[in-house]
Amino acid sequence: MNSGKTLTAFVVVLVVSFAVMSVLPDDGLSRACLQEALLAAVAIGAVAFACPRAIRRIRCTNSVQHGMAVGVAVVFAGVLGGVITLAAWGFADFAFAGSLVGEAFPSVGIFAQRLVLLLVVCALTGAFEEAFMRVLAIEAFESLLGAGGEGADWAVKRAVLLSAVLFALLHVGAPDAAASATVILQMLVKFGQAFLFGLVMGVLYARSRSLWPCAVAHAGFDALYLGPGVVLTGVLPTTYASGLPIDTALLCATTALLAIVAVATWKSWAKGLV
């Protein structure tokens, strides 16, 4: 493995990502599709340059069934988030529903349009974030952490942990000075949710050494988690630190489930089962 290539590719994608997100807004599903398409193209191109085997194949192991179980568990966490959103919409008379109050179910045409755009956005986001934060980050960190002569096992575990921390940090913005206690709580829970998600996806990548299982699981989680809210409102959420009760419920419930999945996955990995 060429650590210089993977580290260079990771830094380039990091810089390009911030530039694209600053210049090209994602306000609206159509613009989000354009932004994510550009980001996915850059990230996958970087992987093809620095770590092409992650695109070409899945490493065959005797733990394929366990890996599939991990992906299904992550997708189920997305289902839980979607169910909570639908439940909130069903009880729209209560404050719990937050921004969904008064939202009528869209017509068939609008529903289909929003659903297709959402699926495209989620597929592109899964490919971009997993190429960037799993393939490039873990490969680069693993090479750097293993350069001191420590065992490969410790190097990859630390690389997975470090990539999960970075993934979480990039999903939580700096709090506003006037932020309420609820918003700060939501930001802390969001950090935990993103860290746990990154940990599970990191283990999945470390075992498969392929972009695609991670990208599919990530896309499935996002589509199910975001689907009901996006279909009802036509808007992609820009933050989950909104102060709304529904976002607190979404974050807490999915974080609790992901914690169970992450602990089980990490223990199984340590035993050589995943």
C-alpha positions in Angstrom: 0.0 0.0 0.0 1.3 3.4 -0.9 0.6 5.6 2.2 1.7 8.7 0.4 -0.9 8.2 -2.3 -3.7 7.5 0.1 -2.9 10.4 2.4 -2.6 12.8 -0.5 -5.9 11.6 -2.0 -7.6 12.0 1.4 -6.3 15.6 1.8 -7.3 16.5 -1.7 -10.8 15.2 -1.3 -11.1 17.0 2.1 -10.1 20.3 0.5 -12.3 19.8 -2.6 -15.3 18.8 -0.4 -15.2 22.0 1.6 -14.8 24.1 -1.5 -17.7 22.4 -3.3 -20.0 22.7 -0.3 -19.1 26.4 0.1 -19.6 27.3 -3.6 -22.4 24.9 -4.6 -25.4 25.1 -2.3 -27.6 22.0 -1.5 -30.8 23.9 -0.8 -33.3 21.7 -2.6 -33.2 18.1 -3.8 -32.1 18.9 -7.3 -29.2 21.0 -6.2 -28.3 18.4 -3.6 -28.1 15.8 -6.4 -25.7 18.0 -8.3 -23.5 18.7 -5.3 -23.4 15.0 -4.2 -22.7 13.9 -7.8 -19.7 16.1 -8.0 -18.4 15.0 -4.6 -19.0 11.3 -5.4 -17.1 11.7 -8.6 -14.1 13.3 -6.9 -14.0 10.8 -4.1 -14.4 7.7 -6.2 -11.8 9.1 -8.6 -9.4 9.5 -5.7 -10.0 5.9 -4.6 -9.4 4.7 -8.1 -6.1 6.5 -8.0 -4.9 5.6 -4.5 -6.7 2.4 -3.7 -8.2 0.8 -6.8 -8.7 -2.6 -5.2 -11.5 -1.1 -3.0 -13.5 -0.5 -6.1 -12.7 -3.7 -8.0 -13.5 -6.4 -5.5 -14.8 -7.6 -2.1 -12.3 -9.7 -0.1 -13.7 -13.2 0.4 -13.8 -14.2 4.0 -15.6 -16.7 6.2 -17.5 -13.8 7.8 -19.7 -12.8 4.9 -22.9 -13.6 6.8 -21.8 -11.5 9.8 -20.9 -8.6 7.5 -24.4 -8.8 5.9 -25.9 -8.8 9.3 -24.0 -5.6 10.2 -25.4 -3.9 7.0 -28.9 -5.1 7.8 -28.7 -3.8 11.4 -27.5 -0.3 10.2 -30.4 -0.2 7.7 -32.8 -1.2 10.4 -31.6 1.8 12.4 -32.7 3.9 9.5 -36.1 2.2 9.5 -36.5 3.2 13.2 -35.8 6.9 12.3 -38.3 6.8 9.5 -41.0 5.2 11.7 -40.5 7.9 14.3 -41.0 10.6 11.6 -44.1 9.0 10.3 -45.5 8.6 13.8 -44.9 12.3 14.4 -46.7 13.2 11.2 -49.6 11.0 12.3 -49.9 13.0 15.5 -49.4 16.3 13.9 -51.6 18.1 16.5 -48.9 17.6 19.1 -45.8 19.8 19.6 -43.7 16.6 19.1 -44.3 16.7 15.4 -42.4 20.0 15.1 -41.9 21.1 11.5 -44.3 18.4 10.2 -47.4 20.1 11.7 -49.8 20.9 8.9 -47.9 18.9 6.2 -50.3 17.1 4.0 -49.3 13.9 2.2 -48.1 14.9 -1.3 -49.8 14.0 -4.5 -48.6 10.9 -6.3 -46.6 12.9 -8.8 -44.9 15.0 -6.2 -44.3 11.9 -4.0 -42.7 10.0 -6.9 -40.5 13.0 -7.9 -39.3 13.6 -4.3 -38.7 9.9 -3.7 -36.6 9.5 -6.9 -34.5 12.6 -6.1 -34.0 11.4 -2.5 -32.8 7.9 -3.6 -30.3 9.5 -6.0 -29.0 11.9 -3.3 -28.7 9.0 -0.8 -26.9 6.8 -3.3 -24.4 9.5 -4.2 -23.9 10.5 -0.5 -23.3 6.9 0.4 -20.7 6.6 -2.3 -19.0 9.9 -1.5 -18.8 9.6 2.3 -17.7 6.0 2.3 -15.1 6.5 -0.4 -13.8 9.5 1.6 -14.3 8.6 5.2 -13.8 4.9 5.1 -11.6 3.9 2.1 -9.3 6.9 2.0 -9.3 7.8 5.7 -8.8 4.2 7.0 -6.2 3.3 4.4 -4.2 6.5 5.1 -4.5 6.3 8.9 -3.7 2.6 8.9 -0.5 3.2 7.0 0.6 6.1 9.2 -0.3 4.4 12.5 1.4 1.2 11.4 4.6 3.0 10.3 6.1 2.8 13.8 6.4 -1.0 13.7 3.2 -1.8 15.7 1.1 -4.8 14.7 -1.2 -4.5 11.8 -4.2 -5.4 14.0 -3.7 -2.4 16.3 -3.0 -0.2 13.3 -6.3 -0.9 11.6 -8.3 -0.7 14.8 -6.9 2.7 15.6 -7.5 3.8 12.0 -11.2 2.8 12.3 -11.6 4.7 15.6 -9.8 7.8 14.2 -11.9 7.8 11.1 -15.1 7.5 13.1 -14.1 10.4 15.3 -13.3 12.6 12.2 -16.6 11.5 10.6 -18.5 12.6 13.7 -16.7 15.9 13.9 -17.5 16.7 10.3 -21.2 16.0 11.0 -21.4 18.4 14.0 -21.0 22.1 13.4 -19.8 24.6 16.0 -22.6 25.6 18.4 -24.0 29.1 18.3 -23.3 31.2 21.3 -27.0 31.6 21.9 -27.8 27.9 21.4 -30.3 26.5 23.8 -29.7 23.5 26.1 -31.8 21.3 23.8 -29.7 22.3 20.8 -26.5 21.6 22.6 -27.9 18.2 23.8 -28.8 17.4 20.2 -25.4 18.2 18.9 -23.8 15.9 21.5 -26.1 13.1 20.7 -25.5 13.7 16.9 -21.8 13.4 17.6 -22.4 10.1 19.3 -24.7 8.9 16.5 -22.2 9.8 13.8 -19.3 8.2 15.7 -21.1 4.9 16.2 -22.3 4.9 12.6 -18.7 5.5 11.5 -17.4 2.8 13.8 -19.7 0.2 12.4 -19.0 1.2 8.8 -15.3 1.2 9.5 -15.4 -2.4 10.8 -17.4 -3.3 7.7 -14.8 -1.8 5.4 -11.8 -3.2 7.4 -13.2 -6.7 6.8 -14.4 -6.4 3.2 -11.8 -3.9 2.0 -14.5 -2.8 -0.5 -16.3 0.5 -1.0 -19.6 -1.0 -2.1 -21.0 -2.8 1.0 -20.4 0.3 3.0 -21.9 2.6 0.3 -25.0 0.4 0.0 -25.6 0.2 3.8 -25.0 4.0 4.1 -27.4 4.8 1.3 -30.0 2.5 2.8 -29.7 4.1 6.2 -30.0 7.6 4.8 -32.9 6.8 2.5 -35.0 5.2 5.3 -34.0 7.7 8.0 -34.6 10.8 5.8 -37.3 9.4 3.5 -40.6 10.2 5.3 -39.5 13.7 6.3 -38.2 14.6 2.8 -41.2 13.1 1.0 -43.6 15.1 3.2 -41.8 18.4 3.1 -39.6 18.2 0.0 -36.7 19.6 2.1 -33.5 18.0 3.1 -32.6 18.8 6.7 -29.6 21.0 7.1 -29.2 20.1 10.8 -30.6 17.8 13.4 -29.7 20.3 16.2 -32.9 22.2 15.6 -34.3 22.2 19.1 -37.4 20.3 17.9 -38.6 17.4 20.0 -38.9 15.1 16.9 -35.2 15.6 16.2 -34.3 14.7 19.8 -36.4 11.5 19.5 -34.8 10.6 16.2 -31.3 11.1 17.4 -31.7 9.3 20.8 -33.5 6.3 19.4 -31.2 5.7 16.5 -28.1 6.4 18.6 -29.2 3.8 21.2 -29.7 1.2 18.5 -26.4 2.0 16.8 -24.7 1.7 20.2 -25.9 -1.9 20.4 -24.9 -2.7 16.9 -21.4 -1.0 17.4 -20.7 -2.9 20.6 -21.7 -6.2 19.1 -19.8 -5.6 15.9 -16.6 -4.5 17.7 -16.7 -7.5 20.0 -17.2 -9.9 17.0 -14.4 -8.3 15.1 -12.1 -8.7 18.1 -13.0 -12.4 18.1 -12.4 -12.7 14.4 -16.0 -13.3 13.5 -16.8 -10.1 11.6 
